[in-house]
């Protein structure tokens, strides 16, 4: 059976963001579960651009 994979998304990219500490805590708590792989996805690591049409 394939291991379940769940992404924990950190969406704030603002300077001084507090979400990183919260996301790290959630990831630490979640990793205690068996049979599931959790991954922190930090949008700051991706070069996102706003598009206006």
N, C-alpha and C positions, 0 to 999 in steps of 0.2 A: 504494500500500500504506500502511496506517495505521501510524504510528510506535508502537512498543511503549512502554508507560508502566509504570514500576516505582516503587512507593512504598517508601521507607526509613522504617520506623516507629520513632520514639523513644518508648518506652512508659513510661519512668520519669518520675514527676511529683514525686518526693521533693525536698525542699530539699537543696542540695548535691550533686545528681546529677552523675555523671561521664559519663553516656551521651551528652550533647550534643556533647562534643569528639569522641567516637568516631563518632557519626552524621555530624558535619560532615566528618570525614576520609573515611568511607566514601563519602559523596556526592561529595566532590572526586575520589576515585579513580575512581568509577563514571562520572563525566561525561566521561571520556576515550574512552568507547565511542561509536561512531557508530550511528545508527539507533534509539537508545533514549533516552527522556526519563525522568530520575529526579527524584523529588520527595521532600523531607523532610517527613514527617508527624509533628508533635510533639503528643502527646496533652495536653501542658500548654496548648495553644491551644484545647482543647475542654472545655466545662463538663460533665465527667462526674460522675455521682452514683452512689454505691453503693446498690443496692437489696437489701433483705432481705424475704423472703416469709414 
